[in-house]
Amino acid sequence: MEKLYTFLKYTFITLWTVFIVAPFLWAVSTSFKDFQSVNSKVTYIPWLDFEPTLEGWRVLVKSPARGGVDIVEPYFNSIFVTCTASLVSIVLGTLAAYALSRFTFKAGFIRNNDITFFFISQRIMPPIVLSIPFFIFLSTIGLLDSLLGLVVVYIVLLMPIAVWIMVDFFNRVPKELDETALIDGCNPYQAFYKVVLPNSIPGLIVAGMFCIIFGWIDFFFAFILTFTEVQLLPVKVVALNSSITPWWSLSASALISVAPLIIVAFVVERYLSKGNLSGALK
Amino acid sequence: MNFKHKFVFLFPGLFVLIGILIFPIIFTIRLSLSGWNSYTPEMNFIGITNYIRLFTDDPRFWESFFRLSFLSVSTVILQYIIGFALALMVWKEIKFKRFFRVIFLIPMMTTPVIMTVIWRTFFHESLGPVNDLLGHIGIGPILWLSDPVIAKFTVIIVEVWQWTPFMFLLLLAGLLSLPKEPFLAAAIDGASPFRKFVYVTFPLMAPISIGAIIIRLIEASKIMDTVFVLTSGGPGTATETSSFYIYIKGLREFQMGYAATLSFTYLVIMIISLTIIAKVLTKLMIKE
């Protein structure tokens, strides 16, 4: 019985691992192919099945004028928009979460939980519902097709995540901590800044990582709200997909686009194993 | 504590969010009462004509809505079962625990549209590896993207790949935060692993499970990126979800007014149904 269970467990884990890794292996292999090895028959292993070339990777840094793709600029745009929006969301979201966790709000029938729900409920809205009015809103204030406009929109996407994680986290930080600080003569801002915040670093890191993930992977807003001036990475890669597709440069650009966040998986795992995450994510 | 300070903490975030959102929401409601389209691009007032059209003369929207319900509910159920199984398996000591945990997390860190671009080559019906490998063991070419029924399952496969890690993460974080005492008591009673799961682990995990399922349902209901790249709603309308239909009406056919009607109706339905689902799940999973 015990043996059978162990056997089934490892079989399942192995199969799932293969399923997760398969598209990546396929993409890595494809990125070194040329026209012949993509279109004649399905090939898998370099040198054995086909002669690898670096063409797919070289195209990425060439300028479009010389037949390249140039994903360098979209790359930096994506980094800038994601980081700025995450930072603003974390700062504002953490402050709001602290207020919602420590103080009581009452206005008519509205209580703390309703305000928290208001923040989190913004995630329910499908991007398409917001994208049309945002399009008109941003063109009215002249921020259509600009990095700043995207940052504004991404704050709406990311602040709910920051509030969601930080409210839960602050609820777990003992109240005595701030009370002691207040008795010791801090004002509420000092108590927050000097005592509560340093004790909330795991929560902040988790919230930050989630903001970065959900900012980095967004496609639809970037797709609707930018055209030529500003391009983000996902839009650029998908645009490649719709032209006559050389699979090798497509695969190379896809791999290089998803690579940076894979580091985040290691960070998340580290916090998970140290037990810090279980408090922050519940 | 002093009364005013709490507002200093809350208001910046709250007002930034409201400030960004208030215009889009009011605008959508107003737009839904207008006949704004490519012939008359203006904010006229046509009352509830659009709503009448939606409720009496637009089966395509309701079909897309049921398709969305099917896709999101079935993917979330699969994600919950697989995610829970995986989380249980790497919860206690096993070989290469940390390695597997990282592997299981990776898909959610990757951009859905970009991975879907890869999946499209992966499931390519003549040049992709799946049909090639299946061909070697004698299974004829499967029309992953051009058969109306199979295309739905292809979307489900990609969604399960992409988002099971999120479920896994929430459930594993939950498992790791469980108190130790109930498990000790069960061990002293000599409970079998199966009984331990049914009577201890699962009930303790119920609130966390509900949270995770609701979060995933919310995110799954927005399914759009995958469909957009993988099938563009096709073949025909076989994988067209509500979001995609609204996108076609609004930004391809420029029936802005009608698209706003669809958006607003869709939003109301989503909020109501998610609230009901949350209530029902709470009743089902937490038995006193």
HADDOCK unambig.tbl for C-alpha pairs under 7 A between the chains (distance, minus, plus):
assign (segid A and resid 9 and name CA) (segid B and resid 89 and name CA) 6.93 0.50 0.50
assign (segid A and resid 17 and name CA) (segid B and resid 103 and name CA) 6.92 0.50 0.50
assign (segid A and resid 20 and name CA) (segid B and resid 161 and name CA) 6.79 0.50 0.50
assign (segid A and resid 23 and name CA) (segid B and resid 118 and name CA) 6.77 0.50 0.50
assign (segid A and resid 23 and name CA) (segid B and resid 119 and name CA) 6.76 0.50 0.50
assign (segid A and resid 23 and name CA) (segid B and resid 122 and name CA) 6.94 0.50 0.50
assign (segid A and resid 27 and name CA) (segid B and resid 118 and name CA) 6.59 0.50 0.50
assign (segid A and resid 39 and name CA) (segid B and resid 127 and name CA) 6.80 0.50 0.50
assign (segid A and resid 41 and name CA) (segid B and resid 127 and name CA) 6.67 0.50 0.50
assign (segid A and resid 42 and name CA) (segid B and resid 127 and name CA) 5.67 0.50 0.50
assign (segid A and resid 42 and name CA) (segid B and resid 128 and name CA) 6.60 0.50 0.50
assign (segid A and resid 42 and name CA) (segid B and resid 129 and name CA) 6.36 0.50 0.50
assign (segid A and resid 42 and name CA) (segid B and resid 132 and name CA) 6.74 0.50 0.50
assign (segid A and resid 92 and name CA) (segid B and resid 12 and name CA) 6.26 0.50 0.50
assign (segid A and resid 92 and name CA) (segid B and resid 13 and name CA) 4.60 0.50 0.50
assign (segid A and resid 93 and name CA) (segid B and resid 13 and name CA) 5.89 0.50 0.50
assign (segid A and resid 95 and name CA) (segid B and resid 9 and name CA) 4.91 0.50 0.50
assign (segid A and resid 95 and name CA) (segid B and resid 10 and name CA) 6.19 0.50 0.50
assign (segid A and resid 96 and name CA) (segid B and resid 9 and name CA) 5.43 0.50 0.50
assign (segid A and resid 96 and name CA) (segid B and resid 10 and name CA) 4.07 0.50 0.50
assign (segid A and resid 96 and name CA) (segid B and resid 13 and name CA) 5.84 0.50 0.50
assign (segid A and resid 99 and name CA) (segid B and resid 6 and name CA) 5.58 0.50 0.50
assign (segid A and resid 99 and name CA) (segid B and resid 9 and name CA) 5.45 0.50 0.50
assign (segid A and resid 99 and name CA) (segid B and resid 10 and name CA) 5.44 0.50 0.50
assign (segid A and resid 103 and name CA) (segid B and resid 6 and name CA) 6.33 0.50 0.50
assign (segid A and resid 124 and name CA) (segid B and resid 218 and name CA) 5.62 0.50 0.50
assign (segid A and resid 125 and name CA) (segid B and resid 267 and name CA) 6.69 0.50 0.50
assign (segid A and resid 126 and name CA) (segid B and resid 222 and name CA) 5.11 0.50 0.50
assign (segid A and resid 128 and name CA) (segid B and resid 243 and name CA) 6.08 0.50 0.50
assign (segid A and resid 128 and name CA) (segid B and resid 247 and name CA) 6.43 0.50 0.50
assign (segid A and resid 129 and name CA) (segid B and resid 263 and name CA) 5.16 0.50 0.50
assign (segid A and resid 130 and name CA) (segid B and resid 24 and name CA) 6.49 0.50 0.50
assign (segid A and resid 133 and name CA) (segid B and resid 24 and name CA) 4.74 0.50 0.50
assign (segid A and resid 133 and name CA) (segid B and resid 27 and name CA) 6.41 0.50 0.50
assign (segid A and resid 133 and name CA) (segid B and resid 28 and name CA) 6.39 0.50 0.50
assign (segid A and resid 134 and name CA) (segid B and resid 24 and name CA) 6.08 0.50 0.50
assign (segid A and resid 156 and name CA) (segid B and resid 17 and name CA) 6.25 0.50 0.50
assign (segid A and resid 213 and name CA) (segid B and resid 109 and name CA) 6.10 0.50 0.50
assign (segid A and resid 217 and name CA) (segid B and resid 110 and name CA) 6.81 0.50 0.50
assign (segid A and resid 217 and name CA) (segid B and resid 111 and name CA) 4.27 0.50 0.50
assign (segid A and resid 217 and name CA) (segid B and resid 112 and name CA) 6.59 0.50 0.50
assign (segid A and resid 219 and name CA) (segid B and resid 113 and name CA) 6.90 0.50 0.50
assign (segid A and resid 234 and name CA) (segid B and resid 113 and name CA) 6.77 0.50 0.50
assign (segid A and resid 234 and name CA) (segid B and resid 114 and name CA) 6.24 0.50 0.50
assign (segid A and resid 237 and name CA) (segid B and resid 114 and name CA) 6.71 0.50 0.50
assign (segid A and resid 238 and name CA) (segid B and resid 114 and name CA) 6.84 0.50 0.50
assign (segid A and resid 241 and name CA) (segid B and resid 117 and name CA) 6.77 0.50 0.50
assign (segid A and resid 251 and name CA) (segid B and resid 118 and name CA) 6.73 0.50 0.50
assign (segid A and resid 254 and name CA) (segid B and resid 114 and name CA) 5.76 0.50 0.50
assign (segid A and resid 258 and name CA) (segid B and resid 110 and name CA) 5.12 0.50 0.50
assign (segid A and resid 258 and name CA) (segid B and resid 111 and name CA) 6.34 0.50 0.50
assign (segid A and resid 261 and name CA) (segid B and resid 109 and name CA) 5.60 0.50 0.50
assign (segid A and resid 261 and name CA) (segid B and resid 110 and name CA) 6.82 0.50 0.50
assign (segid A and resid 262 and name CA) (segid B and resid 106 and name CA) 6.06 0.50 0.50
assign (segid A and resid 262 and name CA) (segid B and resid 109 and name CA) 6.04 0.50 0.50
assign (segid A and resid 265 and name CA) (segid B and resid 102 and name CA) 5.79 0.50 0.50
assign (segid A and resid 265 and name CA) (segid B and resid 105 and name CA) 5.89 0.50 0.50
assign (segid A and resid 265 and name CA) (segid B and resid 106 and name CA) 5.75 0.50 0.50
assign (segid A and resid 265 and name CA) (segid B and resid 109 and name CA) 6.90 0.50 0.50
assign (segid A and resid 266 and name CA) (segid B and resid 102 and name CA) 5.94 0.50 0.50
assign (segid A and resid 269 and name CA) (segid B and resid 101 and name CA) 6.56 0.50 0.50
assign (segid A and resid 269 and name CA) (segid B and resid 102 and name CA) 5.96 0.50 0.50
assign (segid A and resid 272 and name CA) (segid B and resid 173 and name CA) 6.70 0.50 0.50
assign (segid A and resid 277 and name CA) (segid B and resid 173 and name CA) 6.25 0.50 0.50
assign (segid A and resid 278 and name CA) (segid B and resid 173 and name CA) 4.36 0.50 0.50
assign (segid A and resid 278 and name CA) (segid B and resid 174 and name CA) 5.94 0.50 0.50
assign (segid A and resid 278 and name CA) (segid B and resid 176 and name CA) 6.07 0.50 0.50
assign (segid A and resid 278 and name CA) (segid B and resid 177 and name CA) 5.20 0.50 0.50
assign (segid A and resid 279 and name CA) (segid B and resid 177 and name CA) 6.88 0.50 0.50
assign (segid A and resid 281 and name CA) (segid B and resid 170 and name CA) 6.63 0.50 0.50
assign (segid A and resid 281 and name CA) (segid B and resid 173 and name CA) 6.46 0.50 0.50
assign (segid A and resid 282 and name CA) (segid B and resid 170 and name CA) 6.94 0.50 0.50
assign (segid A and resid 282 and name CA) (segid B and resid 174 and name CA) 6.19 0.50 0.50
assign (segid A and resid 282 and name CA) (segid B and resid 208 and name CA) 6.39 0.50 0.50
